[in-house]
Amino acid sequence: MKTKSNLERILEAGYFAVTAEVGPPQSADAEEVRKKAKLLSGYVDGFNVTDGQTAVVRMASWAACLIGKEYGLDPIVQMTCRDRNRIALQMDILGIAALGINNILCLTGDHPKFGNHPQAKGVFDVDSVQLIKIVKDMRDEKRFQNGESISHEPRLFIGAAENPFADPFDFRVLRLKKKVEAGADFIQTQIVYNVEKFKEWMKRVCDIGLDQKVKIIAGVSPIKSIGAAKYMKTKIPGMDVPDEVITRLQSVPKDQVPKEGIRLCVDIIRQLKEIKGVAGVHIMAIEWEETVPEIVEAAGLYPRPKF
Amino acid sequence: MLISKQKPFEEIIGYLNGENKVFLVGCRGCAEGWESGGEKEILEMKKKLEENGKVITGYVLVDMLCDKALAALKLKNFKKKIDEADSLIVFTDGAGVQVVSELVKKMVHPGCNTISLGGGHAEWKGAERCMECGNCVLEYTGGLCPISRCSKHLLNGPCGGSQYGKCEVDATIPCVWHLIYDRLKEIGRLDKMEFLVAPKDWSVSLISGPPVKRF
């Protein structure tokens, strides 16, 4: 064990992991975070809090993570390179480790253009691959990015994202390889709707043995409405929503669509469990966190292992 | 006036790992004025590379290397010598390196760092732009600049928002990393994209370095 992370323990013990994403509020309202954390308690092995997703100002990931920790959850701080240069990143890495957080997800970050402050200067001093290496060197080499030594190193389980549905498709496995070489311990993927394409990517991942070096957790998300499905298909960069998904949602009466969306999510989880190299699922029920317990139970993933 | 400075020789020779035959390109414009890629510097470089066991298949100086049409005409006359070479090294600013990269389907190494545009810009009004970052990365990117053309200045490949060859920020902007991938694939040098590129030294950049002239 590299860290005290519950997620690491679960993965190392060979269990099929379950993580979920929480969106923090656009306010200082701690209650909203508590409500979401209570919902997830006992149903997940770790929970992510997004870091200014889509470049919208929200409560800091680490702060909402600490609130969630009060409910026995193992937090995964998401950290993007959009708003911090290498100085700020390393300060936050030291800070979250000092606060008892055990997991970090290293991301490049959505461009400011998508958010509610499009005039902001994107920082992007380093990219996600370089951030992974920075955390790894801080933890294992006890070195800052500039080479200076650290007396108390941050012991963080290092995560990264990968999107099998972005282009160029052939490069996506190489990009994963770079992230593994940089020091990623686990990967949380983009939401999977196109299971066939995901299978092809996983096959290539396994062909070069990357599944043996990193734990791959596949992203899933229940769809609430046909409008949401269409929006994801056409407006969200890097998403792949096949026509069959929309057809399936259209095949049920309108008031049944949310239920069908949950069933679809559970079906996808069942398919993902059968794919070689998939070590868990990451449920991103955006502003619909209350569905997570139902999905976890229906997918046969409840109760979660306790240590 | 584009102000460039030759990269350290060790860095240049490091780029030529396994490449023995090299063609050199210089510029009689700004690079000659700033003594980074005029005839004198090209001949000196030729001698130094030869002393280090490299074969120089030839060299050319273009009056204004950033003028794509002119550069194309000039390089055409040297086609045979360029074909013989494993790679090219271009001694001028980032715009000139990008011109040659687009014209020649071979590995093109940058021989200089661009320190400042001195208020002006290159003659070539194409998609290529040099942002005077002072620490040229075109070596790793197939001669296409991610500092000026990637919305996030990424150095290790495209982000998760690259789809159908377009940038996530605007569907009318090509994803430069997709173009870089295609080009490196075409010239058989995808190994350049597997390599972990370290965080960039921004202290030498006029964008975020100190606001002083360093030339």
Contacts between the chains, C-beta under 8 A, distances in Angstrom:
chain1	res1	chain2	res2	distance
A	81	B	152	7.9
A	82	B	152	7.8
A	86	B	199	6.1
A	108	B	152	5.9
A	108	B	154	6.8
A	108	B	159	5.1
A	108	B	160	7.8
A	109	B	152	7.8
A	110	B	161	7.6
A	111	B	151	5.4
A	111	B	152	6.5
A	111	B	161	7.6
A	111	B	168	6.6
A	111	B	169	5.1
A	113	B	151	7.7
A	113	B	169	5.1
A	113	B	170	7.9
A	122	B	151	7.5
A	122	B	152	6.5
A	124	B	152	4.6
A	124	B	153	4.9
A	124	B	154	7.3
A	125	B	199	7.2
A	125	B	200	7.9
A	125	B	202	6.8
A	126	B	199	4.6
A	126	B	200	8.0
A	127	B	152	7.0
A	127	B	153	7.9
A	127	B	154	4.6
A	127	B	155	5.8
A	127	B	156	5.3
A	127	B	159	8.0
A	128	B	156	7.8
A	128	B	159	7.8
A	129	B	155	7.9
A	129	B	156	3.9
A	129	B	157	7.6
A	129	B	196	6.5
A	129	B	197	7.8
A	130	B	155	7.2
A	130	B	156	6.9
A	130	B	196	8.0
A	130	B	197	7.6
A	130	B	198	6.9
A	130	B	199	4.9
A	133	B	196	6.8
A	133	B	198	7.9
A	134	B	199	7.7
A	145	B	199	6.3
A	161	B	160	6.6
A	162	B	160	7.3
A	163	B	160	3.4
A	165	B	163	7.7
A	166	B	158	6.8
A	166	B	159	7.6
A	166	B	160	4.8
A	166	B	161	6.7
A	166	B	162	5.2
A	166	B	163	5.7
A	167	B	158	7.3
A	167	B	162	5.3
A	167	B	163	5.4
A	167	B	164	6.3
A	167	B	165	6.4
A	167	B	175	7.4
A	167	B	178	6.1
A	168	B	158	7.4
A	168	B	162	7.7
A	168	B	178	5.8
A	168	B	181	4.8
A	168	B	182	7.5
A	170	B	181	7.8
A	171	B	157	6.2
A	171	B	158	7.0
A	171	B	181	5.4
A	171	B	193	6.9
A	174	B	157	7.5
A	174	B	190	7.7
A	174	B	193	6.6
A	174	B	194	5.8
A	175	B	156	7.7
A	175	B	157	5.1
A	175	B	158	7.7
A	177	B	194	7.0
A	178	B	156	5.9
A	178	B	157	6.9
A	178	B	194	6.8
A	178	B	196	6.0
A	181	B	196	6.1
A	182	B	196	5.9
A	190	B	160	6.2
A	237	B	160	7.8
A	237	B	161	3.8
A	237	B	162	8.0
A	237	B	163	6.0
A	237	B	168	3.6
A	238	B	160	4.7
A	238	B	161	4.9
A	238	B	162	7.4
A	238	B	163	5.7
A	238	B	168	6.9
